Amino acid sequence: MATQNRSARDIQDAARDIRDDATRAASNAGEAIRSGVESVKERLHDGADAAKHYAEDAYHKASNYAHDAYDAARERSGEAIDSIESTIRANPLATLAVAAGVGVLIGLLVRRR
């Protein structure tokens, strides 16, 4: 009977050891998962920050390019208007003749329809 008690005690001790090992393994696995999750969160945060900075940089570059293009177009149109005005002032009769010719041409085109 002493042998049976000893065997039962050995089985209980072995079961306790297995339970303790399983508890430690679960705890270690949980810690590893938490650490992995934190690492992924940090990577995602860093990636989101990098994407945000990239988008902001692209926005500022596009905005500056559009502003520069607008300024250049505005300057060119102002130069064209100045050139037309100076041509009209220098040649008023020729300007009237061209305007009359364009008016006659438009009148003919409209009348044919």
C-alpha positions as CSV (number, residue, x, y, z in Angstrom):
1,M,0.0,0.0,0.0
2,A,2.9,2.3,0.7
3,T,4.0,1.8,-2.9
4,Q,0.5,2.8,-4.1
5,N,0.5,5.9,-1.9
6,R,4.0,6.8,-3.2
7,S,2.9,6.3,-6.8
8,A,-0.2,8.4,-6.3
9,R,1.9,11.1,-4.7
10,D,4.5,10.9,-7.5
11,I,1.6,11.3,-10.0
12,Q,0.2,14.2,-8.1
13,D,3.7,15.8,-7.9
14,A,4.2,15.2,-11.6
15,A,0.8,16.7,-12.4
16,R,1.6,19.7,-10.2
17,D,4.9,20.2,-12.0
18,I,3.1,19.9,-15.4
19,R,0.5,22.5,-14.2
20,D,3.2,24.8,-13.0
21,D,5.2,24.4,-16.2
22,A,2.0,25.1,-18.2
23,T,1.3,28.2,-16.1
24,R,4.8,29.5,-16.7
25,A,4.6,28.8,-20.4
26,A,1.3,30.5,-20.6
27,S,2.7,33.5,-18.7
28,N,5.8,33.6,-21.0
29,A,3.6,33.3,-24.1
30,G,1.3,36.1,-22.8
31,E,4.3,38.4,-22.2
32,A,5.8,37.5,-25.6
33,I,2.4,38.4,-27.3
34,R,2.2,41.7,-25.4
35,S,5.7,42.5,-26.4
36,G,4.9,41.7,-30.0
37,V,1.8,43.7,-30.0
38,E,3.6,46.7,-28.6
39,S,6.3,46.3,-31.2
40,V,3.6,46.2,-34.0
41,K,1.9,49.2,-32.5
42,E,5.1,51.2,-32.5
43,R,5.8,50.2,-36.1
44,L,2.3,51.2,-37.2
45,H,2.6,54.5,-35.3
46,D,6.0,55.2,-36.9
47,G,4.6,54.3,-40.4
48,A,1.6,56.5,-39.9
49,D,3.9,59.4,-38.8
50,A,6.1,58.9,-41.9
51,A,3.1,58.8,-44.2
52,K,1.7,61.9,-42.6
53,H,5.0,63.8,-43.1
54,Y,5.2,62.5,-46.7
55,A,1.7,63.7,-47.4
56,E,2.3,67.1,-45.8
57,D,5.5,67.5,-47.8
58,A,3.8,66.6,-51.0
59,Y,1.0,69.0,-50.3
60,H,3.4,71.9,-49.6
61,K,5.3,71.1,-52.8
62,A,2.1,71.0,-54.9
63,S,0.8,74.2,-53.3
64,N,4.1,76.0,-53.9
65,Y,4.1,74.8,-57.5
66,A,0.5,75.9,-58.1
67,H,1.2,79.3,-56.6
68,D,4.3,79.7,-58.7
69,A,2.4,78.7,-61.9
70,Y,-0.4,81.1,-61.0
71,D,2.0,84.0,-60.5
72,A,3.8,83.2,-63.8
73,A,0.5,83.0,-65.7
74,R,-0.7,86.2,-64.1
75,E,2.5,88.0,-65.1
76,R,2.4,86.7,-68.7
77,S,-1.2,87.7,-69.1
78,G,-0.4,91.2,-67.7
79,E,2.4,91.5,-70.2
80,A,0.1,90.4,-73.1
81,I,-2.5,93.0,-72.1
82,D,0.2,95.7,-71.9
83,S,1.4,94.7,-75.3
84,I,-2.1,94.8,-76.8
85,E,-2.8,98.1,-75.2
86,S,0.4,99.7,-76.5
87,T,-0.3,98.3,-80.0
88,I,-3.8,99.8,-79.9
89,R,-2.5,103.2,-78.8
90,A,0.2,103.1,-81.4
91,N,-2.2,102.1,-84.3
92,P,-5.7,103.2,-83.5
93,L,-6.9,103.3,-87.1
94,A,-5.5,99.8,-87.9
95,T,-7.2,98.6,-84.7
96,L,-10.5,100.0,-85.8
97,A,-10.1,98.4,-89.2
98,V,-9.3,95.0,-87.7
99,A,-12.3,95.3,-85.3
100,A,-14.6,96.2,-88.2
101,G,-13.3,93.3,-90.2
102,V,-13.8,90.8,-87.4
103,G,-17.3,92.2,-86.9
104,V,-18.2,91.8,-90.6
105,L,-16.8,88.2,-90.5
106,I,-18.8,87.3,-87.4
107,G,-21.9,88.9,-89.0
108,L,-21.5,86.8,-92.2
109,L,-21.0,83.6,-90.2
110,V,-24.1,84.3,-88.0
111,R,-26.2,85.2,-91.1
112,R,-25.4,82.0,-92.9
113,R,-26.9,79.8,-90.1
